Amino acid sequence: MTGRSSLRVLCAAALCLAAPLSARPQSDGIRFRVIAVPTEDDAALLIEQLAGGIPFDELARQFSIDVTRDAGGLLGPIPLSDMRPEYRNALEGLAPGATSPPVPVDGAFMLFHPADPLEERWMRERADGLEAFAREDYEAADALLSAAVETAEEMGALDLRLAQSLTTLAIFDQSQDRLADSLALLERVLQLQTAALGEDHPFVGETLNNLADVHLFEFRFAEAETLYLRSLGNLERSLGRQHPNIGVVLNNLAMLYQDQNQHARAQPLFLQSLGIMEAVVGTEDPSLAGTLVNLGRAYHAQSNYTQAARAYRRALTMLEPVAGIDDATVQEVRRYLTAASRGMPMPEQTDALSTLTLQ
């Protein structure tokens, strides 16, 4: 998500009934995904999550101990005749998108999942759309991301790959200042996720945060606050109070209060967010600089110049090695530091600082 901060919404795949792979020409080979886990009980739990709509590739990235985990478990194309016997026996008779029972292989238990042509088309459209977005070819990105939504709709009204595509398109629309379109897409995502997963699933909490972001960009502070608080409640119940996504939402809520000059309310939330994120990335990671500058501004606005200067200095130690001392944002943070060190009021924010503080 662009703007203040971003939480991902994940896609989903459903288990399918089988049609034989052996009917396909073996010379072309097949593409498939695998998950390897230490015990058969672990595999059984993953099968339950697949049945609940969580995508095979996402579970592979989270839980697989196989070397393919970063690729979502993807292998191939490989002809059946060239496969290990355990792989071939597991895959024969499975339809694209189906999942095998747990198979013992080399001391682990593996799940096998033949690739679905419709899923592959969706993945290609979405990946190409994101690549076009990154290179700022917005017309192509719009067309490709919209096509990915249409392809995902063919997979079913409650398929969570549709939620992922709708969210990606909403992010794109937000970047193009089509906030009403973005809001409508995210409302649809929320309905889909709630129906498929229930109100307490963390994906729902992430979408509530994304909806709050859009309301905040349109200065609807009350609506945004309600959604951020709902997001926090959901994520704390489902992920625990120290999960990094909690840190993101706390930071967003703090920024909402800061935008309304409620700095005393923002300050403890920035501190809490900072503590959570430090546990994830360490205490010197440059990604913390934005929160530190925001924290400094919260102190500064309350005339706590000592703490403000301390936060600005720490942010500079992270920014200068990456951006250089002549960078416009670095110079702007130095301007804030100078004011705090002299016991002077906070300077007016410029564009050079807004990019950093809104991340």
Secondary structure, 3 states (H helix, E strand, C coil): CCCCCCCCCCCCCCCCCCCCHHHCCHHHCEEEEEEEECCHHHHHHHHHHHHCCCCHHHHHHHHCCCCCHHHCCEEEEECHHHCCHHHHHHHCCCCCCCCCCCEEECCEEEEEEECCHHHHHHHHHHHHHHHHHHCCCHHHHHHHHHHHHHHHHCCCCCCHHHHHHHHHHHHHHHHCCCHHHHHHHHHHHHHHHHHHHCCCCHHHHHHHHHHHHHHHHCCCHHHHHHHHHHHHHHHHHHHCCCCHHHHHHHHHHHHHHHHCCCHHHHHHHHHHHHHHHHHHHCCCCHHHHHHHHHHHHHHHHCCCHHHHHHHHHHHHHHHHHHHCCCCHHHHHHHHHHHHHHCCCCCCCCCHHHHHHHCC
